[in-house]
Amino acid sequence: MDYQQQIEQIVSTAQFGDLIEFSYPIGYSHWGVYDGDGHVIHFAVADESIIMGTVRNCLEQLIPAGDLLLMFTKIRSVPIGDVKVPDGAHVLISNNRHAFTPSTPDDMRLRCDALLGQDFRYDLFSLNCEHFATFVRYGKAVCNQIPARCKNLENEEATAVFQDIVDSGENIRKSFWPFALN
């Protein structure tokens, strides 16, 4: 099945809150949460200066890894087909890769709404796209794709960063150094 057919299958079968995995041929994945109507909420490229955009674009030419997140990320909702992935990537619903019970749709919606549009300092090991997606679905930030790290182990610091924003009850920029930006 080609990539476009995979997207069409997800759009026709996914439900709000499903984990969407963009599996890259180089051995790691980009993660998001299905938002309905063919959209995914995910860690995307943050608003950036012309210089930073030029640097990122040059690196993307050298490293076939989709959108490279350089230092900063913004949580956005975009059509699944607009997520930039490298050639050979696969996209699938991956609700079975974490050993947790999903939260209620209302709790997932609350988390999505509070975090949408927020900017964060990206960190591969402690605050990445899988941490975000699992926090929305399970209420726990988890990343299972980092080699030599325990699987299904909550990153309590990442969970706290996300939960503090949700608990604030407002979609505002707050300083959660070193993770969030003012």
N, C-alpha and C positions, 0 to 999 in steps of 0.2 A: 504494500500500500504506500503510495507516495505521500509526501508531507501535506499537500493540500487535502488529500482524502482523510488523513489523520485528523486535521483540523475540523473538517466537516463531520467526522464521526464524533468528536468531542462536543461540538456545538449541538449535535442532535441528541446526545445522551447525558451530558454532564448536568449536574445539579449544583445550585449555589453552595459554595463551601467545599466543593471537591478540590483536592490538590492536583494541580496541573504541573507535570514534569516535562521540561524540555531537555531531553537526554542528548548530550553532545557526543560526537564520535571520539573526542579526546579524553573521555572518561569521567566527566563530571556533568552535573545537571543544573539548570536554572529552574527555580520553582515559583509558582504563583498560586492564586486561589481563584476558582471559577466564580465570576460575579453575575452570571446569567447573560442572556442575549448575546452570546458569542464573545464576551469580554473576560479578561483575566486581570486581576489586581496583582501587581508584582513590584519588586525593586527595579526601577528603571533608571536610565541616565538622568542625573539631576540637571537643573538649569546650570549652564556653564559659560564661561567666558569664551571668546573666539579662540584664544590661545589654547585653553584646555581642550576645547572641541577639536582643534587641529591635531594636538598631541594624541588624543584618543583615537581619532580617525586614522592617523598614521600607524598606531599600534594595532588597530583592528585589521589593517592591511597585512601586517606581519604575523599576527596571531589569529587564526580562524576560530574565534570563540564567541561570536555574536557581539552584543553590546558589552564593552568592557566598562566596568564600574571602577572609576579611578577616584578614590577617596570619598566621593559623595554619591548618594543615591536619593531618589525621590519615589515615594510609593504612588503609582499611577494605575488607572484602569484604562486598558486599551483593548481593541479587538485582538483576539488570539493570533490572527494572521499577521498582525503588525509587530509582534515581538520578534526582534532581530536575532536570528540563529544562524550558526554556520551550516554549510552544506553537509548533508548526511545526518542532520539532527532528526530525532523522532519526538513526537509530542504525544503524551498519554495521560490518562487519569491514573494517579498513583496514590490511592487512599490506603493501600495495604503495606506501605514501607515503614510505618511507624507503629509502635505497639501501644497506642492510646485510643481511648474512646472519643469519638467526635463530640464537640460541644453542640448545643442546640443551635438551630439556624438563627434564632434571635441573638444569642451570644456572639455568633460569628459575624452577624451583620453589625452589631454594636462595635466590635473590634475593627472591622473594615472601615466603617464610617469614621471612626475616630482617627485612624491611621492614614487614610487616603489623603494625599497631598503633603504629607509630612516629609521633611528632609532628614537624612541621617548620614553620619560618617560611616562609610562602608568598611567592614572588617571581615575578611574571609573566615577567620576563626571564631569570632565572637559576635558578629552581627551581620548576617548575610541573608540572602533571599529565602533559603530553607528555614532559617530561624523565624522569619516573618510569616511564611506560609503556615508553618506548623503552629505558631502562636495563634493565628486566626482560627485554624481548625480545631485545635486541642486546648488552647489556653496555655500552652507550654512551648517555649522556643527550643527546638531540637534540630541538630544537623547530623545526619548519619553518613554523609559522604566524605568526611575528612578522614584520610587514612590514619591509623594508629590512635584514633579517638574511640571511646566507648560509644556503642550504639544505643539509641533511645534514652540518652541521658540528657535531662533538661539543662539548658544553659540558663541558670537562674538570673544572671545579670541581664541577659537579653530579654528574658521574660519581664523583668522589672522595668526595663526601659519602655517596652511596649505597654505594659499594664499601667504605668504611671500616666501615660497619655490617655489611655482609655478611661482611667479613673477620674481624670481632670474634667471629663464631661464636655470638653470643648475641643474642637479641631483647631488648636492654636500651636504656634511654634514655641517650644520650650527648650531650655538648655539642659540636655542630658549628656554632658561632656563625659567621655569623648565621642558619644554616638550621635547626638542630635545637634542640629545647627540652629542658631538664632535667626 
